[in-house]
Each structure stands twice: as C-alpha cells, then as structure tokens.
Amino acid sequence: MKIIIETPKYSFSKYRKTENGYERAFFSPLPTIFNYGFIEGTTSPDGMEEDVVVLGPRLPRGSTLERGSFDGVVRFLDDSIRDDKKLVYISGFCSPTLLAFYFRLYALFKVFLYAFRDGKITKCRFEGIKFEKLN
C-alpha cells in the first residue's frame, strides 16, 4: 500500500491533499508529534482516504512509503464518525502514553474547532491505541 505524507512531524498546520496540491485544512495549537498521511486509493467512513500515523524521523510533505502491513491502530471518533488511524513505526522513540495524551488533547481541540468554525456540537474522542501487526 502506498502511504503519502500530508503533514510532516512537528507541523502546527494540518494539510489536506487536493487536486491543486496541498492546502492547509486548519492551524492546530499543538504540533503533530508524528508524520500524518493517508493510504492512496482507499476510502474511510468519513469519505476521505484512510489516515496513517507514521512514527519515526520527520518526512517532507509529499513523501511516500510502501507498506504491506501496519503496526497498530489509533481508535478515533471525529465529527461523530469513525476515523481510525493506521500506525506505522519506522524508528526512534515510541511512547503509547505520549500518543494517547496527544490524541486526547486533539479530540478536545476538534470539538472546539467544529463549534467555533462550523457552529455545531459533535463528538470527537480518542478511544485507545492498539499496537500489533495489521494487514
């Protein structure tokens, strides 16, 4: 499977790939502590491509990885829709506690983002991390 990085590690801006390149989806008050991307050619329940969290060194936006399997999953609900993120571990520091803390804060931020940007109340929540080989 081909993974494309949209948002490099340490970025405060969350990007989304469009027909015209990458556009900023929103500015986050906390930087991503991982590379964030998607699996090309897939569709998740939110209508976008399946999300992937890549743990390892910072990768430039537009970088690609080929993977046959995944190392785990982050269970997440975004805008009241199932939006799990596949996990890929490349190298370096990996703390489930730090990832859980990040996603709890991120879920809270997303609740406020939807309320203030879109004027709606919705459910966003982190539901746990499962590390294992996934296909």
MDTraj code that builds the backbone (N, CA, C; nanometers):
import mdtraj as md
import numpy as np

residues = "MET LYS ILE ILE ILE GLU THR PRO LYS TYR SER PHE SER LYS TYR ARG LYS THR GLU ASN GLY TYR GLU ARG ALA PHE PHE SER PRO LEU PRO THR ILE PHE ASN TYR GLY PHE ILE GLU GLY THR THR SER PRO ASP GLY MET GLU GLU ASP VAL VAL VAL LEU GLY PRO ARG LEU PRO ARG GLY SER THR LEU GLU ARG GLY SER PHE ASP GLY VAL VAL ARG PHE LEU ASP ASP SER ILE ARG ASP ASP LYS LYS LEU VAL TYR ILE SER GLY PHE CYS SER PRO THR LEU LEU ALA PHE TYR PHE ARG LEU TYR ALA LEU PHE LYS VAL PHE LEU TYR ALA PHE ARG ASP GLY LYS ILE THR LYS CYS ARG PHE GLU GLY ILE LYS PHE GLU LYS LEU ASN".split()
xyz = np.array([
    [0.0846, -0.1180, 0.0000],
    [0.0000, 0.0000, 0.0000],
    [0.0892, 0.1244, 0.0000],
    [0.0457, 0.2233, -0.0726],
    [0.1230, 0.3468, -0.0835],
    [0.0701, 0.4497, 0.0157],
    [0.1594, 0.4972, 0.1022],
    [0.1264, 0.5981, 0.2035],
    [0.1883, 0.7302, 0.1595],
    [0.1081, 0.8359, 0.1611],
    [0.1556, 0.9688, 0.1237],
    [0.1475, 1.0595, 0.2468],
    [0.2575, 1.1285, 0.2782],
    [0.2625, 1.2186, 0.3934],
    [0.2038, 1.3545, 0.3548],
    [0.1011, 1.3960, 0.4291],
    [0.0380, 1.5274, 0.4095],
    [0.0946, 1.6305, 0.5067],
    [0.1084, 1.5884, 0.6325],
    [0.1508, 1.6789, 0.7393],
    [0.2768, 1.6231, 0.8030],
    [0.3915, 1.6911, 0.7843],
    [0.5163, 1.6432, 0.8442],
    [0.5156, 1.6555, 0.9972],
    [0.5959, 1.5731, 1.0595],
    [0.6151, 1.5765, 1.2047],
    [0.6545, 1.7183, 1.2461],
    [0.6033, 1.7635, 1.3600],
    [0.6270, 1.8941, 1.4230],
    [0.5511, 2.0094, 1.3579],
    [0.4662, 1.9847, 1.2598],
    [0.3916, 2.0911, 1.1946],
    [0.2725, 2.1338, 1.2813],
    [0.2450, 2.2632, 1.2829],
    [0.1267, 2.3156, 1.3502],
    [0.0071, 2.3216, 1.2544],
    [0.0355, 2.3167, 1.1260],
    [-0.0707, 2.3219, 1.0261],
    [-0.1060, 2.1814, 0.9809],
    [-0.2355, 2.1538, 0.9744],
    [-0.2847, 2.0253, 0.9230],
    [-0.3184, 2.0485, 0.7767],
    [-0.2599, 1.9665, 0.6903],
    [-0.2799, 1.9817, 0.5462],
    [-0.3715, 1.8737, 0.4917],
    [-0.4262, 1.9020, 0.3738],
    [-0.5129, 1.8081, 0.3026],
    [-0.4717, 1.8128, 0.1559],
    [-0.4562, 1.6948, 0.0956],
    [-0.4212, 1.6892, -0.0454],
    [-0.5456, 1.7174, -0.1289],
    [-0.5306, 1.8061, -0.2265],
    [-0.6391, 1.8400, -0.3181],
    [-0.5888, 1.8202, -0.4612],
    [-0.6747, 1.8445, -0.5570],
    [-0.6356, 1.8344, -0.6977],
    [-0.5263, 1.9343, -0.7333],
    [-0.5193, 2.0447, -0.6579],
    [-0.4218, 2.1511, -0.6859],
    [-0.2989, 2.1448, -0.5959],
    [-0.2774, 2.0350, -0.5271],
    [-0.1633, 2.0237, -0.4360],
    [-0.2104, 2.0071, -0.2931],
    [-0.1381, 2.0674, -0.1997],
    [-0.1718, 2.0579, -0.0578],
    [-0.2231, 2.1924, -0.0085],
    [-0.3363, 2.1892, 0.0608],
    [-0.3904, 2.3115, 0.1190],
    [-0.4026, 2.2936, 0.2691],
    [-0.3867, 2.4032, 0.3405],
    [-0.3966, 2.3967, 0.4861],
    [-0.5420, 2.3804, 0.5255],
    [-0.5703, 2.2754, 0.6028],
    [-0.7066, 2.2485, 0.6496],
    [-0.7369, 2.3321, 0.7738],
    [-0.6407, 2.3416, 0.8652],
    [-0.6539, 2.4246, 0.9837],
    [-0.5199, 2.4353, 1.0552],
    [-0.5122, 2.5315, 1.1458],
    [-0.3937, 2.5526, 1.2283],
    [-0.4225, 2.4933, 1.3652],
    [-0.3342, 2.4075, 1.4115],
    [-0.3530, 2.3400, 1.5398],
    [-0.2732, 2.4098, 1.6492],
    [-0.3263, 2.4173, 1.7718],
    [-0.2500, 2.4779, 1.8817],
    [-0.1371, 2.3875, 1.9310],
    [-0.1379, 2.2605, 1.8892],
    [-0.0293, 2.1707, 1.9261],
    [0.0296, 2.1077, 1.8004],
    [0.1619, 2.0989, 1.7949],
    [0.2245, 2.0409, 1.6757],
    [0.2025, 1.8901, 1.6716],
    [0.1990, 1.8354, 1.5511],
    [0.1902, 1.6901, 1.5397],
    [0.3230, 1.6318, 1.5860],
    [0.3179, 1.5245, 1.6614],
    [0.4399, 1.4613, 1.7130],
    [0.4755, 1.3391, 1.6293],
    [0.4192, 1.3349, 1.5090],
    [0.4412, 1.2240, 1.4160],
    [0.4134, 1.2778, 1.2760],
    [0.4483, 1.2019, 1.1754],
    [0.4103, 1.2336, 1.0378],
    [0.2676, 1.1829, 1.0182],
    [0.1887, 1.2588, 0.9428],
    [0.0487, 1.2244, 0.9242],
    [0.0202, 1.2162, 0.7751],
    [-0.0428, 1.1077, 0.7328],
    [-0.0704, 1.0927, 0.5914],
    [-0.1913, 1.0060, 0.5656],
    [-0.1969, 0.9492, 0.4457],
    [-0.3106, 0.8681, 0.4061],
    [-0.2647, 0.7551, 0.3152],
    [-0.3527, 0.6549, 0.3012],
    [-0.3265, 0.5417, 0.2127],
    [-0.3936, 0.5737, 0.0793],
    [-0.3119, 0.5861, -0.0228],
    [-0.3624, 0.6219, -0.1548],
    [-0.4624, 0.5182, -0.2064],
    [-0.5726, 0.5691, -0.2619],
    [-0.6709, 0.4820, -0.3244],
    [-0.7693, 0.4143, -0.2302],
    [-0.7702, 0.4551, -0.1042],
    [-0.8648, 0.3968, -0.0074],
    [-0.9730, 0.4990, 0.0252],
    [-1.0786, 0.4533, 0.0900],
    [-1.1836, 0.5429, 0.1385],
    [-1.2234, 0.4990, 0.2788],
    [-1.2241, 0.5940, 0.3704],
    [-1.2640, 0.5652, 0.5085],
    [-1.4087, 0.6101, 0.5297],
    [-1.4672, 0.5806, 0.6469],
    [-1.6073, 0.6190, 0.6724],
    [-1.6365, 0.7684, 0.6597],
    [-1.5326, 0.8546, 0.6748],
    [-1.5571, 0.9986, 0.6618],
    [-1.5531, 1.0463, 0.5162],
    [-1.5347, 0.9508, 0.4222],
    [-1.5335, 0.9846, 0.2806],
    [-1.3969, 1.0234, 0.2268],
    [-1.2993, 1.0379, 0.3149],
    [-1.1638, 1.0707, 0.2727],
    [-1.0800, 0.9424, 0.2722],
    [-0.9551, 0.9537, 0.2292],
    [-0.8693, 0.8355, 0.2304],
    [-0.8338, 0.7977, 0.3736],
    [-0.7994, 0.6696, 0.3952],
    [-0.7662, 0.6216, 0.5296],
    [-0.6428, 0.6924, 0.5835],
    [-0.6508, 0.7346, 0.7102],
    [-0.5419, 0.8072, 0.7754],
    [-0.4331, 0.7138, 0.8242],
    [-0.3089, 0.7662, 0.8240],
    [-0.1945, 0.6910, 0.8738],
    [-0.1077, 0.7829, 0.9592],
    [-0.0687, 0.7343, 1.0769],
    [0.0265, 0.7993, 1.1651],
    [0.1587, 0.7273, 1.1456],
    [0.2631, 0.8023, 1.1075],
    [0.3946, 0.7428, 1.0824],
    [0.4906, 0.7899, 1.1911],
    [0.5330, 0.6962, 1.2746],
    [0.6260, 0.7256, 1.3841],
    [0.7682, 0.7043, 1.3350],
    [0.8499, 0.8056, 1.3515],
    [0.9886, 0.7979, 1.3062],
    [1.0402, 0.9370, 1.2772],
    [1.1453, 0.9482, 1.1953],
    [1.2013, 1.0800, 1.1644],
    [1.1033, 1.1638, 1.0824],
    [1.1231, 1.2955, 1.0871],
    [1.0376, 1.3878, 1.0109],
    [1.0535, 1.3594, 0.8618],
    [0.9395, 1.3499, 0.7929],
    [0.9377, 1.3260, 0.6489],
    [0.8759, 1.4469, 0.5796],
    [0.9290, 1.4895, 0.4674],
    [0.8723, 1.6050, 0.3964],
    [0.7319, 1.5770, 0.3430],
    [0.6497, 1.6823, 0.3331],
    [0.5172, 1.6710, 0.2748],
    [0.5312, 1.6161, 0.1328],
    [0.4475, 1.5192, 0.0981],
    [0.4536, 1.4576, -0.0333],
    [0.5389, 1.3316, -0.0380],
    [0.6119, 1.3021, 0.0705],
    [0.6917, 1.1788, 0.0762],
    [0.5999, 1.0582, 0.0654],
    [0.6532, 0.9494, 0.0136],
    [0.5742, 0.8271, 0.0034],
    [0.6468, 0.7113, 0.0695],
    [0.5699, 0.6185, 0.1216],
    [0.6196, 0.4943, 0.1809],
    [0.5386, 0.3805, 0.1224],
    [0.6000, 0.2681, 0.1055],
    [0.5281, 0.1467, 0.0648],
    [0.5266, 0.0529, 0.1846],
    [0.4080, 0.0053, 0.2209],
    [0.3943, -0.0885, 0.3319],
    [0.2963, -0.1979, 0.2948],
    [0.3265, -0.3198, 0.3380],
    [0.2349, -0.4306, 0.3171],
    [0.1455, -0.4543, 0.4368],
    [0.1884, -0.4028, 0.5548],
    [0.1101, -0.4188, 0.6776],
    [0.1340, -0.2986, 0.7680],
    [0.0573, -0.2934, 0.8752],
    [0.0680, -0.1819, 0.9692],
    [0.1045, -0.2349, 1.1069],
    [0.1502, -0.1448, 1.1934],
    [0.1985, -0.1826, 1.3260],
    [0.0965, -0.1585, 1.4366],
    [-0.0197, -0.1075, 1.4010],
    [-0.1223, -0.0831, 1.5009],
    [-0.2289, 0.0111, 1.4479],
    [-0.3131, 0.0564, 1.5397],
    [-0.4227, 0.1468, 1.5030],
    [-0.4536, 0.2397, 1.6195],
    [-0.4856, 0.3641, 1.5870],
    [-0.5366, 0.4614, 1.6838],
    [-0.6868, 0.4660, 1.6612],
    [-0.7627, 0.4312, 1.7630],
    [-0.9094, 0.4334, 1.7540],
    [-0.9559, 0.5761, 1.7836],
    [-1.0315, 0.6349, 1.6887],
    [-1.0685, 0.7752, 1.6993],
    [-1.2062, 0.7993, 1.6393],
    [-1.2813, 0.8867, 1.7026],
    [-1.4105, 0.9321, 1.6527],
    [-1.3954, 1.0809, 1.6229],
    [-1.4264, 1.1218, 1.4992],
    [-1.4110, 1.2615, 1.4584],
    [-1.5397, 1.3067, 1.3910],
    [-1.5975, 1.4129, 1.4423],
    [-1.7237, 1.4659, 1.3898],
    [-1.8316, 1.3580, 1.3919],
    [-1.8319, 1.2800, 1.5002],
    [-1.9272, 1.1711, 1.5236],
    [-1.9154, 1.0572, 1.4227],
    [-1.8035, 1.0495, 1.3513],
    [-1.7791, 0.9458, 1.2506],
    [-1.6513, 0.8701, 1.2871],
    [-1.6527, 0.7390, 1.2712],
    [-1.5347, 0.6561, 1.2948],
    [-1.4224, 0.7049, 1.2037],
    [-1.3067, 0.7372, 1.2622],
    [-1.1931, 0.7893, 1.1850],
    [-1.0622, 0.7349, 1.2431],
    [-1.0501, 0.6024, 1.2451],
    [-0.9293, 0.5391, 1.2976],
    [-0.8098, 0.5731, 1.2099],
    [-0.6920, 0.5691, 1.2725],
    [-0.5682, 0.5969, 1.2024],
    [-0.4772, 0.4748, 1.2122],
    [-0.4310, 0.4241, 1.0991],
    [-0.3353, 0.3136, 1.0996],
    [-0.2021, 0.3669, 1.1524],
    [-0.1246, 0.2794, 1.2183],
    [0.0068, 0.3163, 1.2719],
    [0.1173, 0.2481, 1.1936],
    [0.2206, 0.3251, 1.1625],
    [0.3420, 0.2723, 1.1015],
    [0.4577, 0.3178, 1.1884],
    [0.5390, 0.2222, 1.2319],
    [0.6576, 0.2557, 1.3105],
    [0.7809, 0.2349, 1.2228],
    [0.8607, 0.3416, 1.2079],
    [0.9841, 0.3329, 1.1299],
    [1.1034, 0.3153, 1.2236],
    [1.1203, 0.4103, 1.3169],
    [1.2330, 0.4040, 1.4098],
    [1.2182, 0.5111, 1.5171],
    [1.3036, 0.5022, 1.6200],
    [1.3107, 0.6063, 1.7216],
    [1.2147, 0.5862, 1.8373],
    [1.1956, 0.6950, 1.9101],
    [1.1142, 0.6981, 2.0310],
    [0.9683, 0.6680, 1.9990],
    [0.9081, 0.5840, 2.0786],
    [0.7670, 0.5489, 2.0600],
    [0.7040, 0.5318, 2.1978],
    [0.6183, 0.6241, 2.2367],
    [0.5543, 0.6195, 2.3677],
    [0.4023, 0.6158, 2.3518],
    [0.3407, 0.5019, 2.3815],
    [0.1941, 0.4961, 2.3765],
    [0.1286, 0.5999, 2.4679],
    [0.1911, 0.6287, 2.5822],
    [0.1362, 0.7268, 2.6756],
    [0.1352, 0.8659, 2.6141],
    [0.2450, 0.9035, 2.5487],
    [0.2526, 1.0347, 2.4842],
    [0.1547, 1.0443, 2.3669],
    [0.1434, 0.9383, 2.2878],
    [0.0474, 0.9375, 2.1779],
    [-0.0962, 0.9506, 2.2291],
    [-0.1281, 0.8789, 2.3355],
    [-0.2621, 0.8864, 2.3942],
    [-0.2915, 1.0280, 2.4439],
    [-0.1932, 1.0893, 2.5111],
    [-0.2088, 1.2263, 2.5598],
    [-0.2337, 1.3212, 2.4436],
    [-0.1558, 1.3075, 2.3377],
    [-0.1726, 1.3913, 2.2188],
    [-0.3143, 1.3776, 2.1617],
    [-0.3586, 1.2538, 2.1408],
    [-0.4895, 1.2337, 2.0786],
    [-0.6046, 1.2751, 2.1692],
    [-0.5885, 1.2691, 2.3001],
    [-0.6927, 1.3210, 2.3903],
    [-0.7053, 1.4727, 2.3743],
    [-0.5902, 1.5422, 2.3711],
    [-0.5920, 1.6873, 2.3507],
    [-0.6459, 1.7226, 2.2128],
    [-0.6063, 1.6460, 2.1129],
    [-0.6510, 1.6697, 1.9759],
    [-0.8028, 1.6553, 1.9644],
    [-0.8590, 1.5549, 2.0285],
    [-1.0040, 1.5355, 2.0265],
    [-1.0753, 1.6554, 2.0889],
    [-1.0235, 1.7043, 2.2006],
    [-1.0818, 1.8217, 2.2658],
    [-1.0737, 1.9439, 2.1733],
    [-0.9573, 1.9635, 2.1114],
    [-0.9407, 2.0734, 2.0171],
    [-1.0415, 2.0635, 1.9030],
    [-1.0620, 1.9432, 1.8490],
    [-1.1541, 1.9263, 1.7370],
    [-1.2982, 1.9598, 1.7763],
    [-1.3390, 1.9292, 1.8995],
    [-1.4732, 1.9658, 1.9468],
    [-1.4906, 2.1176, 1.9389],
    [-1.3898, 2.1918, 1.9884],
    [-1.3965, 2.3380, 1.9846],
    [-1.3881, 2.3909, 1.8414],
    [-1.3058, 2.3283, 1.7578],
    [-1.2940, 2.3700, 1.6183],
    [-1.4288, 2.3598, 1.5469],
    [-1.4970, 2.2474, 1.5625],
    [-1.6286, 2.2307, 1.4990],
    [-1.7300, 2.3311, 1.5552],
    [-1.7246, 2.3570, 1.6854],
    [-1.8191, 2.4504, 1.7466],
    [-1.7990, 2.5925, 1.6952],
    [-1.6744, 2.6368, 1.6912],
    [-1.6489, 2.7757, 1.6532],
    [-1.6426, 2.7962, 1.5017],
    [-1.5850, 2.7023, 1.4280],
    [-1.5722, 2.7182, 1.2825],
    [-1.7023, 2.6846, 1.2100],
    [-1.7669, 2.5739, 1.2532],
    [-1.8844, 2.5247, 1.1814],
    [-2.0155, 2.5490, 1.2561],
    [-2.0065, 2.5949, 1.3813],
    [-2.1269, 2.6224, 1.4587],
    [-2.2060, 2.4981, 1.4954],
    [-2.1375, 2.3853, 1.5153],
    [-2.2095, 2.2634, 1.5514],
    [-2.1419, 2.1924, 1.6684],
    [-2.2234, 2.1195, 1.7413],
    [-2.1749, 2.0368, 1.8516],
    [-2.1666, 1.8940, 1.7990],
    [-2.0519, 1.8327, 1.8142],
    [-2.0297, 1.6991, 1.7611],
    [-1.9390, 1.6200, 1.8550],
    [-1.9309, 1.4905, 1.8332],
    [-1.8469, 1.4046, 1.9165],
    [-1.7112, 1.3829, 1.8509],
    [-1.6073, 1.4057, 1.9282],
    [-1.4702, 1.3740, 1.8891],
    [-1.4067, 1.3109, 2.0122],
    [-1.3504, 1.1911, 1.9958],
    [-1.2871, 1.1296, 2.1122],
    [-1.1826, 1.0259, 2.0707],
    [-1.0817, 1.0188, 2.1519],
    [-0.9771, 0.9183, 2.1397],
    [-1.0258, 0.7948, 2.2144],
    [-1.0160, 0.6765, 2.1506],
    [-1.0678, 0.5537, 2.2110],
    [-0.9612, 0.4471, 2.2343],
    [-0.8344, 0.4834, 2.2215],
    [-0.7282, 0.3900, 2.2535],
    [-0.6355, 0.3605, 2.1365],
    [-0.5229, 0.2979, 2.1709],
    [-0.4215, 0.2595, 2.0724],
    [-0.3983, 0.1099, 2.0858],
    [-0.3890, 0.0448, 1.9735],
    [-0.3618, -0.0982, 1.9725],
    [-0.2373, -0.1204, 1.8858],
    [-0.1276, -0.1656, 1.9495],
    [-0.0054, -0.1959, 1.8760],
    [-0.0021, -0.3428, 1.8415],
    [0.0038, -0.3728, 1.7141],
    [0.0165, -0.5099, 1.6648],
    [0.0326, -0.5017, 1.5148],
    [0.0675, -0.6073, 1.4554],
    [0.0760, -0.6091, 1.3093],
    [-0.0655, -0.6209, 1.2534],
    [-0.1007, -0.5293, 1.1656],
    [-0.2305, -0.5304, 1.0996],
    [-0.2088, -0.5458, 0.9504],
    [-0.3013, -0.6069, 0.8827],
    [-0.2927, -0.6172, 0.7365],
    [-0.3870, -0.5196, 0.6724],
])
top = md.Topology()
chain = top.add_chain()
for i, resn in enumerate(residues, 1):
    res = top.add_residue(resn, chain, resSeq=i)
    for name in ("N", "CA", "C"):
        top.add_atom(name, md.element.get_by_symbol(name[0]), res)
traj = md.Trajectory(xyz[None], top)
